[in-house]
Amino acid sequence: MNNCHGNTHGCCDGYFRDRNVGACVKCPKGYTATNCSEKCRYPSYGVECQLECQCNETECHYSTGCMNISTENLRMLYHYYAATTFLRNN
């Protein structure tokens, strides 16, 4: 459990409180900040926004990085909707 004193949510940056398990858990890939409230900003992407895209901004996905436009669009959409649904439910 990753609790930070003084934080209104009780969790450190990079974590959010998961009501299902009653504990602080790491942000999903592509999200960061207090309560996982921010997407990674270009050129950063991935877990804790620690990776860097080597492509232009329109081809860099905040979760998965550089996209091969023809095959990655479906994967990008899947991750976007999965992460959005996940955050909405927690």
PDB file of N, CA, C and O in Angstrom:
ATOM      1  N   MET A   1       0.844  -1.176   0.000  1.00  0.00           N
ATOM      2  CA  MET A   1       0.000   0.000   0.000  1.00  0.00           C
ATOM      3  C   MET A   1       0.884   1.233   0.000  1.00  0.00           C
ATOM      4  O   MET A   1       1.842   1.313   0.769  1.00  0.00           O
ATOM      5  N   ASN A   2       0.570   2.193  -0.857  1.00  0.00           N
ATOM      6  CA  ASN A   2       1.413   3.362  -1.016  1.00  0.00           C
ATOM      7  C   ASN A   2       0.646   4.598  -0.578  1.00  0.00           C
ATOM      8  O   ASN A   2       0.001   5.248  -1.400  1.00  0.00           O
ATOM      9  N   ASN A   3       0.706   4.927   0.685  1.00  0.00           N
ATOM     10  CA  ASN A   3       0.008   6.091   1.218  1.00  0.00           C
ATOM     11  C   ASN A   3       0.977   7.246   1.419  1.00  0.00           C
ATOM     12  O   ASN A   3       2.128   7.044   1.806  1.00  0.00           O
ATOM     13  N   CYS A   4       0.502   8.458   1.153  1.00  0.00           N
ATOM     14  CA  CYS A   4       1.300   9.661   1.389  1.00  0.00           C
ATOM     15  C   CYS A   4       0.529  10.566   2.337  1.00  0.00           C
ATOM     16  O   CYS A   4      -0.611  10.941   2.063  1.00  0.00           O
ATOM     17  N   HIS A   5       1.144  10.906   3.429  1.00  0.00           N
ATOM     18  CA  HIS A   5       0.510  11.801   4.391  1.00  0.00           C
ATOM     19  C   HIS A   5       0.420  13.194   3.789  1.00  0.00           C
ATOM     20  O   HIS A   5       1.338  13.634   3.097  1.00  0.00           O
ATOM     21  N   GLY A   6      -0.661  13.876   4.045  1.00  0.00           N
ATOM     22  CA  GLY A   6      -0.856  15.217   3.541  1.00  0.00           C
ATOM     23  C   GLY A   6      -1.513  15.261   2.176  1.00  0.00           C
ATOM     24  O   GLY A   6      -1.927  16.333   1.733  1.00  0.00           O
ATOM     25  N   ASN A   7      -1.618  14.148   1.507  1.00  0.00           N
ATOM     26  CA  ASN A   7      -2.278  14.100   0.214  1.00  0.00           C
ATOM     27  C   ASN A   7      -3.763  13.867   0.469  1.00  0.00           C
ATOM     28  O   ASN A   7      -4.128  12.957   1.213  1.00  0.00           O
ATOM     29  N   THR A   8      -4.616  14.674  -0.137  1.00  0.00           N
ATOM     30  CA  THR A   8      -6.055  14.591   0.129  1.00  0.00           C
ATOM     31  C   THR A   8      -6.649  13.239  -0.248  1.00  0.00           C
ATOM     32  O   THR A   8      -7.650  12.822   0.335  1.00  0.00           O
ATOM     33  N   HIS A   9      -6.048  12.548  -1.218  1.00  0.00           N
ATOM     34  CA  HIS A   9      -6.556  11.229  -1.620  1.00  0.00           C
ATOM     35  C   HIS A   9      -5.901  10.117  -0.812  1.00  0.00           C
ATOM     36  O   HIS A   9      -6.349   8.972  -0.851  1.00  0.00           O
ATOM     37  N   GLY A  10      -4.837  10.453  -0.079  1.00  0.00           N
ATOM     38  CA  GLY A  10      -4.138   9.453   0.708  1.00  0.00           C
ATOM     39  C   GLY A  10      -3.125   8.637  -0.068  1.00  0.00           C
ATOM     40  O   GLY A  10      -2.399   7.837   0.522  1.00  0.00           O
ATOM     41  N   CYS A  11      -3.060   8.822  -1.382  1.00  0.00           N
ATOM     42  CA  CYS A  11      -2.118   8.074  -2.211  1.00  0.00           C
ATOM     43  C   CYS A  11      -1.056   9.012  -2.769  1.00  0.00           C
ATOM     44  O   CYS A  11      -1.315  10.194  -2.994  1.00  0.00           O
ATOM     45  N   CYS A  12       0.135   8.478  -2.989  1.00  0.00           N
ATOM     46  CA  CYS A  12       1.225   9.251  -3.581  1.00  0.00           C
ATOM     47  C   CYS A  12       0.939   9.526  -5.054  1.00  0.00           C
ATOM     48  O   CYS A  12       0.097   8.872  -5.671  1.00  0.00           O
ATOM     49  N   ASP A  13       1.661  10.513  -5.609  1.00  0.00           N
ATOM     50  CA  ASP A  13       1.578  10.747  -7.050  1.00  0.00           C
ATOM     51  C   ASP A  13       1.937   9.456  -7.769  1.00  0.00           C
ATOM     52  O   ASP A  13       2.831   8.722  -7.348  1.00  0.00           O
ATOM     53  N   GLY A  14       1.222   9.188  -8.868  1.00  0.00           N
ATOM     54  CA  GLY A  14       1.453   7.964  -9.624  1.00  0.00           C
ATOM     55  C   GLY A  14       0.619   6.794  -9.140  1.00  0.00           C
ATOM     56  O   GLY A  14       0.762   5.676  -9.635  1.00  0.00           O
ATOM     57  N   TYR A  15      -0.263   7.052  -8.161  1.00  0.00           N
ATOM     58  CA  TYR A  15      -1.140   6.027  -7.598  1.00  0.00           C
ATOM     59  C   TYR A  15      -2.555   6.578  -7.469  1.00  0.00           C
ATOM     60  O   TYR A  15      -2.752   7.793  -7.463  1.00  0.00           O
ATOM     61  N   PHE A  16      -3.524   5.702  -7.367  1.00  0.00           N
ATOM     62  CA  PHE A  16      -4.905   6.101  -7.082  1.00  0.00           C
ATOM     63  C   PHE A  16      -5.498   5.077  -6.123  1.00  0.00           C
ATOM     64  O   PHE A  16      -5.024   3.944  -6.034  1.00  0.00           O
ATOM     65  N   ARG A  17      -6.522   5.483  -5.417  1.00  0.00           N
ATOM     66  CA  ARG A  17      -7.182   4.583  -4.481  1.00  0.00           C
ATOM     67  C   ARG A  17      -8.178   3.727  -5.233  1.00  0.00           C
ATOM     68  O   ARG A  17      -9.144   4.237  -5.801  1.00  0.00           O
ATOM     69  N   ASP A  18      -7.946   2.433  -5.237  1.00  0.00           N
ATOM     70  CA  ASP A  18      -8.839   1.473  -5.885  1.00  0.00           C
ATOM     71  C   ASP A  18      -9.864   1.030  -4.851  1.00  0.00           C
ATOM     72  O   ASP A  18      -9.532   0.360  -3.874  1.00  0.00           O
ATOM     73  N   ARG A  19     -11.093   1.407  -5.079  1.00  0.00           N
ATOM     74  CA  ARG A  19     -12.169   1.075  -4.125  1.00  0.00           C
ATOM     75  C   ARG A  19     -12.395  -0.431  -4.010  1.00  0.00           C
ATOM     76  O   ARG A  19     -12.818  -0.921  -2.964  1.00  0.00           O
ATOM     77  N   ASN A  20     -12.114  -1.157  -5.081  1.00  0.00           N
ATOM     78  CA  ASN A  20     -12.332  -2.608  -5.059  1.00  0.00           C
ATOM     79  C   ASN A  20     -11.388  -3.326  -4.108  1.00  0.00           C
ATOM     80  O   ASN A  20     -11.774  -4.307  -3.471  1.00  0.00           O
ATOM     81  N   VAL A  21     -10.153  -2.845  -4.008  1.00  0.00           N
ATOM     82  CA  VAL A  21      -9.188  -3.495  -3.123  1.00  0.00           C
ATOM     83  C   VAL A  21      -8.908  -2.684  -1.865  1.00  0.00           C
ATOM     84  O   VAL A  21      -8.232  -3.157  -0.951  1.00  0.00           O
ATOM     85  N   GLY A  22      -9.435  -1.449  -1.821  1.00  0.00           N
ATOM     86  CA  GLY A  22      -9.260  -0.606  -0.644  1.00  0.00           C
ATOM     87  C   GLY A  22      -7.828  -0.184  -0.403  1.00  0.00           C
ATOM     88  O   GLY A  22      -7.412  -0.034   0.746  1.00  0.00           O
ATOM     89  N   ALA A  23      -7.069   0.009  -1.464  1.00  0.00           N
ATOM     90  CA  ALA A  23      -5.660   0.372  -1.323  1.00  0.00           C
ATOM     91  C   ALA A  23      -5.234   1.261  -2.493  1.00  0.00           C
ATOM     92  O   ALA A  23      -5.941   1.384  -3.493  1.00  0.00           O
ATOM     93  N   CYS A  24      -4.078   1.867  -2.343  1.00  0.00           N
ATOM     94  CA  CYS A  24      -3.484   2.650  -3.414  1.00  0.00           C
ATOM     95  C   CYS A  24      -2.795   1.697  -4.386  1.00  0.00           C
ATOM     96  O   CYS A  24      -2.034   0.820  -3.976  1.00  0.00           O
ATOM     97  N   VAL A  25      -3.065   1.877  -5.663  1.00  0.00           N
ATOM     98  CA  VAL A  25      -2.433   1.056  -6.694  1.00  0.00           C
ATOM     99  C   VAL A  25      -1.835   1.980  -7.760  1.00  0.00           C
ATOM    100  O   VAL A  25      -2.257   3.126  -7.916  1.00  0.00           O
ATOM    101  N   LYS A  26      -0.833   1.451  -8.497  1.00  0.00           N
ATOM    102  CA  LYS A  26      -0.163   2.242  -9.526  1.00  0.00           C
ATOM    103  C   LYS A  26      -1.132   2.666 -10.621  1.00  0.00           C
ATOM    104  O   LYS A  26      -2.097   1.969 -10.934  1.00  0.00           O
ATOM    105  N   CYS A  27      -0.846   3.823 -11.189  1.00  0.00           N
ATOM    106  CA  CYS A  27      -1.642   4.315 -12.312  1.00  0.00           C
ATOM    107  C   CYS A  27      -1.541   3.351 -13.494  1.00  0.00           C
ATOM    108  O   CYS A  27      -0.526   2.676 -13.665  1.00  0.00           O
ATOM    109  N   PRO A  28      -2.597   3.290 -14.309  1.00  0.00           N
ATOM    110  CA  PRO A  28      -2.514   2.505 -15.539  1.00  0.00           C
ATOM    111  C   PRO A  28      -1.452   3.118 -16.460  1.00  0.00           C
ATOM    112  O   PRO A  28      -1.122   4.298 -16.347  1.00  0.00           O
ATOM    113  N   LYS A  29      -0.942   2.321 -17.343  1.00  0.00           N
ATOM    114  CA  LYS A  29       0.051   2.771 -18.314  1.00  0.00           C
ATOM    115  C   LYS A  29      -0.483   3.992 -19.064  1.00  0.00           C
ATOM    116  O   LYS A  29      -1.593   3.973 -19.595  1.00  0.00           O
ATOM    117  N   GLY A  30       0.329   5.054 -19.097  1.00  0.00           N
ATOM    118  CA  GLY A  30      -0.058   6.269 -19.820  1.00  0.00           C
ATOM    119  C   GLY A  30      -0.643   7.355 -18.935  1.00  0.00           C
ATOM    120  O   GLY A  30      -0.968   8.437 -19.423  1.00  0.00           O
ATOM    121  N   TYR A  31      -0.783   7.086 -17.637  1.00  0.00           N
ATOM    122  CA  TYR A  31      -1.334   8.076 -16.701  1.00  0.00           C
ATOM    123  C   TYR A  31      -0.354   8.330 -15.574  1.00  0.00           C
ATOM    124  O   TYR A  31       0.455   7.468 -15.228  1.00  0.00           O
ATOM    125  N   THR A  32      -0.435   9.536 -14.999  1.00  0.00           N
ATOM    126  CA  THR A  32       0.456   9.936 -13.922  1.00  0.00           C
ATOM    127  C   THR A  32      -0.228  11.000 -13.064  1.00  0.00           C
ATOM    128  O   THR A  32      -1.389  11.338 -13.294  1.00  0.00           O
ATOM    129  N   ALA A  33       0.484  11.517 -12.093  1.00  0.00           N
ATOM    130  CA  ALA A  33       0.058  12.612 -11.199  1.00  0.00           C
ATOM    131  C   ALA A  33      -0.842  12.098 -10.082  1.00  0.00           C
ATOM    132  O   ALA A  33      -1.088  10.898  -9.963  1.00  0.00           O
ATOM    133  N   THR A  34      -1.319  13.016  -9.280  1.00  0.00           N
ATOM    134  CA  THR A  34      -2.182  12.678  -8.162  1.00  0.00           C
ATOM    135  C   THR A  34      -3.468  12.054  -8.678  1.00  0.00           C
ATOM    136  O   THR A  34      -4.137  12.615  -9.546  1.00  0.00           O
ATOM    137  N   ASN A  35      -3.806  10.900  -8.144  1.00  0.00           N
ATOM    138  CA  ASN A  35      -5.019  10.182  -8.516  1.00  0.00           C
ATOM    139  C   ASN A  35      -5.068   9.831 -10.011  1.00  0.00           C
ATOM    140  O   ASN A  35      -6.147   9.666 -10.580  1.00  0.00           O
ATOM    141  N   CYS A  36      -3.890   9.719 -10.637  1.00  0.00           N
ATOM    142  CA  CYS A  36      -3.793   9.350 -12.059  1.00  0.00           C
ATOM    143  C   CYS A  36      -4.612  10.287 -12.938  1.00  0.00           C
ATOM    144  O   CYS A  36      -5.254   9.854 -13.895  1.00  0.00           O
ATOM    145  N   SER A  37      -4.585  11.551 -12.610  1.00  0.00           N
ATOM    146  CA  SER A  37      -5.452  12.526 -13.266  1.00  0.00           C
ATOM    147  C   SER A  37      -4.906  13.085 -14.572  1.00  0.00           C
ATOM    148  O   SER A  37      -5.611  13.817 -15.266  1.00  0.00           O
ATOM    149  N   GLU A  38      -3.667  12.757 -14.923  1.00  0.00           N
ATOM    150  CA  GLU A  38      -3.076  13.311 -16.138  1.00  0.00           C
ATOM    151  C   GLU A  38      -2.534  12.216 -17.042  1.00  0.00           C
ATOM    152  O   GLU A  38      -1.919  11.253 -16.585  1.00  0.00           O
ATOM    153  N   LYS A  39      -2.779  12.390 -18.352  1.00  0.00           N
ATOM    154  CA  LYS A  39      -2.165  11.519 -19.352  1.00  0.00           C
ATOM    155  C   LYS A  39      -0.722  11.975 -19.527  1.00  0.00           C
ATOM    156  O   LYS A  39      -0.392  13.137 -19.290  1.00  0.00           O
ATOM    157  N   CYS A  40       0.130  11.045 -19.945  1.00  0.00           N
ATOM    158  CA  CYS A  40       1.501  11.412 -20.271  1.00  0.00           C
ATOM    159  C   CYS A  40       1.473  12.464 -21.378  1.00  0.00           C
ATOM    160  O   CYS A  40       0.652  12.394 -22.293  1.00  0.00           O
ATOM    161  N   ARG A  41       2.371  13.429 -21.284  1.00  0.00           N
ATOM    162  CA  ARG A  41       2.473  14.467 -22.311  1.00  0.00           C
ATOM    163  C   ARG A  41       3.597  14.136 -23.283  1.00  0.00           C
ATOM    164  O   ARG A  41       4.653  13.641 -22.888  1.00  0.00           O
ATOM    165  N   TYR A  42       3.358  14.412 -24.541  1.00  0.00           N
ATOM    166  CA  TYR A  42       4.344  14.184 -25.589  1.00  0.00           C
ATOM    167  C   TYR A  42       5.654  14.854 -25.209  1.00  0.00           C
ATOM    168  O   TYR A  42       5.654  16.000 -24.762  1.00  0.00           O
ATOM    169  N   PRO A  43       6.757  14.164 -25.380  1.00  0.00           N
ATOM    170  CA  PRO A  43       6.975  12.885 -26.046  1.00  0.00           C
ATOM    171  C   PRO A  43       6.953  11.678 -25.096  1.00  0.00           C
ATOM    172  O   PRO A  43       7.298  10.570 -25.505  1.00  0.00           O
ATOM    173  N   SER A  44       6.556  11.880 -23.850  1.00  0.00           N
ATOM    174  CA  SER A  44       6.543  10.781 -22.878  1.00  0.00           C
ATOM    175  C   SER A  44       5.358   9.852 -23.085  1.00  0.00           C
ATOM    176  O   SER A  44       4.304  10.262 -23.573  1.00  0.00           O
ATOM    177  N   TYR A  45       5.550   8.582 -22.702  1.00  0.00           N
ATOM    178  CA  TYR A  45       4.458   7.616 -22.749  1.00  0.00           C
ATOM    179  C   TYR A  45       4.778   6.441 -21.836  1.00  0.00           C
ATOM    180  O   TYR A  45       5.897   6.314 -21.341  1.00  0.00           O
ATOM    181  N   GLY A  46       3.784   5.583 -21.618  1.00  0.00           N
ATOM    182  CA  GLY A  46       3.995   4.320 -20.904  1.00  0.00           C
ATOM    183  C   GLY A  46       3.873   4.412 -19.395  1.00  0.00           C
ATOM    184  O   GLY A  46       3.338   5.383 -18.859  1.00  0.00           O
ATOM    185  N   VAL A  47       4.379   3.383 -18.713  1.00  0.00           N
ATOM    186  CA  VAL A  47       4.315   3.290 -17.255  1.00  0.00           C
ATOM    187  C   VAL A  47       5.091   4.457 -16.655  1.00  0.00           C
ATOM    188  O   VAL A  47       6.270   4.654 -16.950  1.00  0.00           O
ATOM    189  N   GLU A  48       4.420   5.215 -15.819  1.00  0.00           N
ATOM    190  CA  GLU A  48       4.993   6.391 -15.155  1.00  0.00           C
ATOM    191  C   GLU A  48       5.565   7.410 -16.145  1.00  0.00           C
ATOM    192  O   GLU A  48       6.397   8.235 -15.769  1.00  0.00           O
ATOM    193  N   CYS A  49       5.127   7.360 -17.404  1.00  0.00           N
ATOM    194  CA  CYS A  49       5.574   8.286 -18.454  1.00  0.00           C
ATOM    195  C   CYS A  49       7.095   8.289 -18.593  1.00  0.00           C
ATOM    196  O   CYS A  49       7.695   9.327 -18.872  1.00  0.00           O
ATOM    197  N   GLN A  50       7.711   7.129 -18.400  1.00  0.00           N
ATOM    198  CA  GLN A  50       9.173   7.037 -18.396  1.00  0.00           C
ATOM    199  C   GLN A  50       9.789   6.793 -19.768  1.00  0.00           C
ATOM    200  O   GLN A  50      11.006   6.898 -19.921  1.00  0.00           O
ATOM    201  N   LEU A  51       8.981   6.472 -20.760  1.00  0.00           N
ATOM    202  CA  LEU A  51       9.509   6.213 -22.101  1.00  0.00           C
ATOM    203  C   LEU A  51       9.306   7.441 -22.979  1.00  0.00           C
ATOM    204  O   LEU A  51       8.484   8.304 -22.670  1.00  0.00           O
ATOM    205  N   GLU A  52      10.056   7.517 -24.073  1.00  0.00           N
ATOM    206  CA  GLU A  52       9.979   8.688 -24.943  1.00  0.00           C
ATOM    207  C   GLU A  52       9.764   8.276 -26.392  1.00  0.00           C
ATOM    208  O   GLU A  52      10.509   7.461 -26.936  1.00  0.00           O
ATOM    209  N   CYS A  53       8.735   8.848 -27.010  1.00  0.00           N
ATOM    210  CA  CYS A  53       8.438   8.570 -28.419  1.00  0.00           C
ATOM    211  C   CYS A  53       9.544   9.117 -29.306  1.00  0.00           C
ATOM    212  O   CYS A  53      10.097  10.187 -29.051  1.00  0.00           O
ATOM    213  N   GLN A  54       9.853   8.366 -30.346  1.00  0.00           N
ATOM    214  CA  GLN A  54      10.811   8.796 -31.361  1.00  0.00           C
ATOM    215  C   GLN A  54      10.066   9.025 -32.670  1.00  0.00           C
ATOM    216  O   GLN A  54      10.541   8.656 -33.744  1.00  0.00           O
ATOM    217  N   CYS A  55       8.885   9.643 -32.561  1.00  0.00           N
ATOM    218  CA  CYS A  55       8.050   9.936 -33.722  1.00  0.00           C
ATOM    219  C   CYS A  55       7.377  11.280 -33.469  1.00  0.00           C
ATOM    220  O   CYS A  55       7.548  11.874 -32.404  1.00  0.00           O
ATOM    221  N   ASN A  56       6.612  11.755 -34.445  1.00  0.00           N
ATOM    222  CA  ASN A  56       5.954  13.045 -34.244  1.00  0.00           C
ATOM    223  C   ASN A  56       4.766  12.899 -33.299  1.00  0.00           C
ATOM    224  O   ASN A  56       4.305  11.790 -33.030  1.00  0.00           O
ATOM    225  N   GLU A  57       4.286  14.015 -32.806  1.00  0.00           N
ATOM    226  CA  GLU A  57       3.250  14.017 -31.776  1.00  0.00           C
ATOM    227  C   GLU A  57       1.962  13.331 -32.213  1.00  0.00           C
ATOM    228  O   GLU A  57       1.317  12.670 -31.400  1.00  0.00           O
ATOM    229  N   THR A  58       1.575  13.471 -33.468  1.00  0.00           N
ATOM    230  CA  THR A  58       0.329  12.860 -33.922  1.00  0.00           C
ATOM    231  C   THR A  58       0.406  11.337 -33.968  1.00  0.00           C
ATOM    232  O   THR A  58      -0.627  10.667 -33.995  1.00  0.00           O
ATOM    233  N   GLU A  59       1.616  10.783 -33.976  1.00  0.00           N
ATOM    234  CA  GLU A  59       1.794   9.333 -34.009  1.00  0.00           C
ATOM    235  C   GLU A  59       2.182   8.745 -32.657  1.00  0.00           C
ATOM    236  O   GLU A  59       2.385   7.537 -32.538  1.00  0.00           O
ATOM    237  N   CYS A  60       2.285   9.598 -31.638  1.00  0.00           N
ATOM    238  CA  CYS A  60       2.709   9.132 -30.311  1.00  0.00           C
ATOM    239  C   CYS A  60       1.497   8.990 -29.398  1.00  0.00           C
ATOM    240  O   CYS A  60       0.831   9.975 -29.081  1.00  0.00           O
ATOM    241  N   HIS A  61       1.221   7.780 -28.984  1.00  0.00           N
ATOM    242  CA  HIS A  61       0.108   7.512 -28.071  1.00  0.00           C
ATOM    243  C   HIS A  61       0.624   7.553 -26.641  1.00  0.00           C
ATOM    244  O   HIS A  61       1.679   6.988 -26.352  1.00  0.00           O
ATOM    245  N   TYR A  62      -0.093   8.204 -25.749  1.00  0.00           N
ATOM    246  CA  TYR A  62       0.342   8.390 -24.360  1.00  0.00           C
ATOM    247  C   TYR A  62       0.562   7.075 -23.609  1.00  0.00           C
ATOM    248  O   TYR A  62       1.306   7.045 -22.628  1.00  0.00           O
ATOM    249  N   SER A  63      -0.064   6.005 -24.047  1.00  0.00           N
ATOM    250  CA  SER A  63       0.065   4.723 -23.369  1.00  0.00           C
ATOM    251  C   SER A  63       1.040   3.775 -24.064  1.00  0.00           C
ATOM    252  O   SER A  63       1.837   3.111 -23.402  1.00  0.00           O
ATOM    253  N   THR A  64       0.980   3.710 -25.395  1.00  0.00           N
ATOM    254  CA  THR A  64       1.729   2.701 -26.133  1.00  0.00           C
ATOM    255  C   THR A  64       2.902   3.230 -26.948  1.00  0.00           C
ATOM    256  O   THR A  64       3.688   2.437 -27.468  1.00  0.00           O
ATOM    257  N   GLY A  65       3.041   4.541 -27.074  1.00  0.00           N
ATOM    258  CA  GLY A  65       4.149   5.114 -27.828  1.00  0.00           C
ATOM    259  C   GLY A  65       3.852   5.264 -29.308  1.00  0.00           C
ATOM    260  O   GLY A  65       2.699   5.426 -29.708  1.00  0.00           O
ATOM    261  N   CYS A  66       4.907   5.209 -30.122  1.00  0.00           N
ATOM    262  CA  CYS A  66       4.764   5.427 -31.565  1.00  0.00           C
ATOM    263  C   CYS A  66       3.887   4.356 -32.195  1.00  0.00           C
ATOM    264  O   CYS A  66       4.032   3.161 -31.937  1.00  0.00           O
ATOM    265  N   MET A  67       2.981   4.827 -33.022  1.00  0.00           N
ATOM    266  CA  MET A  67       2.027   3.920 -33.646  1.00  0.00           C
ATOM    267  C   MET A  67       2.375   3.686 -35.105  1.00  0.00           C
ATOM    268  O   MET A  67       2.759   4.607 -35.827  1.00  0.00           O
ATOM    269  N   ASN A  68       2.236   2.467 -35.514  1.00  0.00           N
ATOM    270  CA  ASN A  68       2.263   2.128 -36.923  1.00  0.00           C
ATOM    271  C   ASN A  68       0.815   2.328 -37.354  1.00  0.00           C
ATOM    272  O   ASN A  68      -0.037   1.485 -37.074  1.00  0.00           O
ATOM    273  N   ILE A  69       0.536   3.416 -38.022  1.00  0.00           N
ATOM    274  CA  ILE A  69      -0.838   3.864 -38.258  1.00  0.00           C
ATOM    275  C   ILE A  69      -1.759   2.752 -38.737  1.00  0.00           C
ATOM    276  O   ILE A  69      -2.903   2.690 -38.286  1.00  0.00           O
ATOM    277  N   SER A  70      -1.328   1.892 -39.607  1.00  0.00           N
ATOM    278  CA  SER A  70      -2.226   0.875 -40.153  1.00  0.00           C
ATOM    279  C   SER A  70      -2.622  -0.200 -39.142  1.00  0.00           C
ATOM    280  O   SER A  70      -3.775  -0.632 -39.132  1.00  0.00           O
ATOM    281  N   THR A  71      -1.699  -0.639 -38.298  1.00  0.00           N
ATOM    282  CA  THR A  71      -2.021  -1.738 -37.393  1.00  0.00           C
ATOM    283  C   THR A  71      -2.249  -1.304 -35.948  1.00  0.00           C
ATOM    284  O   THR A  71      -2.856  -2.043 -35.173  1.00  0.00           O
ATOM    285  N   GLU A  72      -1.784  -0.146 -35.586  1.00  0.00           N
ATOM    286  CA  GLU A  72      -1.857   0.275 -34.189  1.00  0.00           C
ATOM    287  C   GLU A  72      -3.126   1.032 -33.839  1.00  0.00           C
ATOM    288  O   GLU A  72      -3.423   1.195 -32.656  1.00  0.00           O
ATOM    289  N   ASN A  73      -3.881   1.499 -34.814  1.00  0.00           N
ATOM    290  CA  ASN A  73      -5.083   2.273 -34.493  1.00  0.00           C
ATOM    291  C   ASN A  73      -6.053   1.500 -33.611  1.00  0.00           C
ATOM    292  O   ASN A  73      -6.586   2.056 -32.650  1.00  0.00           O
ATOM    293  N   LEU A  74      -6.290   0.236 -33.916  1.00  0.00           N
ATOM    294  CA  LEU A  74      -7.208  -0.553 -33.103  1.00  0.00           C
ATOM    295  C   LEU A  74      -6.672  -0.747 -31.690  1.00  0.00           C
ATOM    296  O   LEU A  74      -7.426  -0.659 -30.721  1.00  0.00           O
ATOM    297  N   ARG A  75      -5.388  -1.006 -31.571  1.00  0.00           N
ATOM    298  CA  ARG A  75      -4.788  -1.171 -30.256  1.00  0.00           C
ATOM    299  C   ARG A  75      -4.867   0.122 -29.457  1.00  0.00           C
ATOM    300  O   ARG A  75      -5.172   0.096 -28.265  1.00  0.00           O
ATOM    301  N   MET A  76      -4.595   1.248 -30.101  1.00  0.00           N
ATOM    302  CA  MET A  76      -4.684   2.542 -29.439  1.00  0.00           C
ATOM    303  C   MET A  76      -6.100   2.782 -28.925  1.00  0.00           C
ATOM    304  O   MET A  76      -6.287   3.184 -27.777  1.00  0.00           O
ATOM    305  N   LEU A  77      -7.081   2.540 -29.759  1.00  0.00           N
ATOM    306  CA  LEU A  77      -8.463   2.744 -29.346  1.00  0.00           C
ATOM    307  C   LEU A  77      -8.843   1.823 -28.189  1.00  0.00           C
ATOM    308  O   LEU A  77      -9.534   2.242 -27.261  1.00  0.00           O
ATOM    309  N   TYR A  78      -8.397   0.585 -28.243  1.00  0.00           N
ATOM    310  CA  TYR A  78      -8.675  -0.354 -27.159  1.00  0.00           C
ATOM    311  C   TYR A  78      -8.103   0.172 -25.836  1.00  0.00           C
ATOM    312  O   TYR A  78      -8.806   0.208 -24.827  1.00  0.00           O
ATOM    313  N   HIS A  79      -6.835   0.577 -25.842  1.00  0.00           N
ATOM    314  CA  HIS A  79      -6.197   1.071 -24.616  1.00  0.00           C
ATOM    315  C   HIS A  79      -6.868   2.349 -24.122  1.00  0.00           C
ATOM    316  O   HIS A  79      -7.049   2.534 -22.919  1.00  0.00           O
ATOM    317  N   TYR A  80      -7.234   3.226 -25.048  1.00  0.00           N
ATOM    318  CA  TYR A  80      -7.891   4.471 -24.662  1.00  0.00           C
ATOM    319  C   TYR A  80      -9.216   4.182 -23.960  1.00  0.00           C
ATOM    320  O   TYR A  80      -9.474   4.708 -22.877  1.00  0.00           O
ATOM    321  N   TYR A  81     -10.045   3.359 -24.567  1.00  0.00           N
ATOM    322  CA  TYR A  81     -11.345   3.059 -23.965  1.00  0.00           C
ATOM    323  C   TYR A  81     -11.212   2.238 -22.690  1.00  0.00           C
ATOM    324  O   TYR A  81     -11.971   2.447 -21.743  1.00  0.00           O
ATOM    325  N   ALA A  82     -10.270   1.315 -22.647  1.00  0.00           N
ATOM    326  CA  ALA A  82     -10.056   0.513 -21.439  1.00  0.00           C
ATOM    327  C   ALA A  82      -9.602   1.403 -20.290  1.00  0.00           C
ATOM    328  O   ALA A  82     -10.119   1.287 -19.179  1.00  0.00           O
ATOM    329  N   ALA A  83      -8.648   2.286 -20.539  1.00  0.00           N
ATOM    330  CA  ALA A  83      -8.142   3.169 -19.484  1.00  0.00           C
ATOM    331  C   ALA A  83      -9.214   4.163 -19.055  1.00  0.00           C
ATOM    332  O   ALA A  83      -9.368   4.427 -17.863  1.00  0.00           O
ATOM    333  N   THR A  84      -9.959   4.717 -20.012  1.00  0.00           N
ATOM    334  CA  THR A  84     -11.015   5.679 -19.695  1.00  0.00           C
ATOM    335  C   THR A  84     -12.095   5.009 -18.842  1.00  0.00           C
ATOM    336  O   THR A  84     -12.542   5.577 -17.845  1.00  0.00           O
ATOM    337  N   THR A  85     -12.506   3.822 -19.229  1.00  0.00           N
ATOM    338  CA  THR A  85     -13.511   3.081 -18.478  1.00  0.00           C
ATOM    339  C   THR A  85     -12.987   2.736 -17.093  1.00  0.00           C
ATOM    340  O   THR A  85     -13.711   2.869 -16.107  1.00  0.00           O
ATOM    341  N   PHE A  86     -11.742   2.298 -17.008  1.00  0.00           N
ATOM    342  CA  PHE A  86     -11.108   1.938 -15.754  1.00  0.00           C
ATOM    343  C   PHE A  86     -11.108   3.138 -14.788  1.00  0.00           C
ATOM    344  O   PHE A  86     -11.500   3.008 -13.628  1.00  0.00           O
ATOM    345  N   LEU A  87     -10.668   4.296 -15.277  1.00  0.00           N
ATOM    346  CA  LEU A  87     -10.594   5.475 -14.412  1.00  0.00           C
ATOM    347  C   LEU A  87     -11.980   5.973 -14.021  1.00  0.00           C
ATOM    348  O   LEU A  87     -12.179   6.461 -12.908  1.00  0.00           O
ATOM    349  N   ARG A  88     -12.932   5.849 -14.934  1.00  0.00           N
ATOM    350  CA  ARG A  88     -14.294   6.278 -14.633  1.00  0.00           C
ATOM    351  C   ARG A  88     -14.919   5.432 -13.523  1.00  0.00           C
ATOM    352  O   ARG A  88     -15.715   5.937 -12.730  1.00  0.00           O
ATOM    353  N   ASN A  89     -14.564   4.164 -13.465  1.00  0.00           N
ATOM    354  CA  ASN A  89     -15.153   3.240 -12.488  1.00  0.00           C
ATOM    355  C   ASN A  89     -14.434   3.245 -11.149  1.00  0.00           C
ATOM    356  O   ASN A  89     -14.884   2.583 -10.215  1.00  0.00           O
ATOM    357  N   ASN A  90     -13.347   3.963 -11.032  1.00  0.00           N
ATOM    358  CA  ASN A  90     -12.579   3.982  -9.771  1.00  0.00           C
ATOM    359  C   ASN A  90     -12.527   5.344  -9.168  1.00  0.00           C
ATOM    360  O   ASN A  90     -11.923   5.529  -8.112  1.00  0.00           O
TER     361      ASN A  90
END
